[in-house]
Amino acid sequence: MKKYNIAVIGGGGREHAICAQLKKSPRTDNLYCIPGNAGISGICTCEKLSVFDFDGIEKFCKANAVDLVFVAPDDPLAKGLVNFLTEKGLRAFGPTREAAQLESSKVFSKAFMQRHGIPTAKHRSFSDYSEAERYLLEADMPIVLKADGLALGKGVLICEDRESALKGLKELMLDGKFGDAGSNIVIEEFLKGREVTVLAFCDGNTVKCMPSSQDHKRAFDGDKGLNTGGMGAFAPSPYFTRAMQEELMNKIALPTVNGLKEEGIIFKGVIYFGLMMTATGLKVIEYNARFGDPETQVVLPLLKTDFVDIVNACIDGTLDSLDIEWEDFTALTVVVASGGYPENVVKGYPVEIGDTRDVEIFHAGTAFDAQGRLVTNGGRVFDVTATGRDIAEAREKVYAQIDKIRFTDARYRKDIGLV
């Protein structure tokens, strides 16, 4: 049996979950993470390089005989890290720069869906502020504004009335709230229904969906407050039926992969389908071109099949011959965040973790300070994850243990899995 030296690119809760799953594989030999975090360093070797230091990543991987590079975050995928590593003779998992446009450009993805008849919200794209402003003065409310580029999962504004829509437009296009990501925007109709996420492995031809999940984006209980990168999630969603799975495959997933092929783009890696269950069927809210965060933290703990085998099948184009199995459980995760998240994050608070049981703790934003103490190092600091027979049992396990994680101004939503 061939064993692999593997390097994971990234340093958040998603990457901790990915490293934990790769660590379980008998095919994994040495495991590295670039740059990793304090928690990830407990299960593999971390190298403090920037995810954008392509030359440094190549040098490290070749010096350490890395056989497989798993590129997890959106930004290095969008900037072409998989293209670069492949050209340098390294084996890399993740979509190319061209395929990652599904996520890195909302304008591209909306036009792509329109070209291939993939159901999504009615929309218009704008690069001129005055034109977008005129459109909003006449449009029906509520409405959704989306920055074209990557914005750490926060570049979406749901505007209930015209005043907030015009304010949001100014923040995106004139004030540069999300930098260059907001120089072009998409304005789309507000869809009503329940959101669900389905991640799928893809080898360019075959698509194999993972268990559905539901993410909680808003900062506070009752789905109040600003959009965040995600405050918690559960999988599978009891609301996502077998009929919906077939609808997703036939009307969205296969048309997406086949449409990309028609345009000369081969997608290998993970496609994230952000969906709305509407009265007229499933509609795509957004694509991501990688594992979601915190969806990964509830989906991967359910995986039974060897993760390294799946990664290799995606790269080699042999996914059709691999049977992927999942545990018949429910997983739920709750994010422990810094008090000011998502706008005013203070880092460097010392962390204490008591004796926890029945949960897995993924580090999302932690580091060691100069004295070697565990400290906060991000807006989302931990993901506390548990599995159970159903949502209620997994919830009970998580909330029984979550207060054993302590740091100044720590907060979390108390209603994950209830809404």
Secondary structure, DSSP 8 states (H G I E B T S, - for coil): ---EEEEEEE-SHHHHHHHHHHHH-TTEEEEEEEE--TTGGGTSEE----TT-HHHHHHHHHHTT--EEEE-SHHHHHTTHHHHHHHTT--EES--TTTTHHHH-HHHHHHHHHHTT--B--EEEES-HHHHHHHHHHS-SSEEEEESS--TT--EEEESSHHHHHHHHHHHHTS-TTGGGGSSEEEEE---SEEEEEEEEEESS-EEE---BEE--EEETTTEEEE-S-SEEEES-TT--HHHHHHHIIIIIHHHHHHHHHTT---EEEEEEEEEEETTEEEEEEEESS--TTTHHHHGGGB-S-HHHHHHHHHHT-GGG----B-SSEEEEEEEE-TTTTT------B-EE----S-EEEESSEEE-TTS-EEE-SSEEEEEEEEESSHHHHHHHHHHHGGGEE-TT-B--S-TTT-
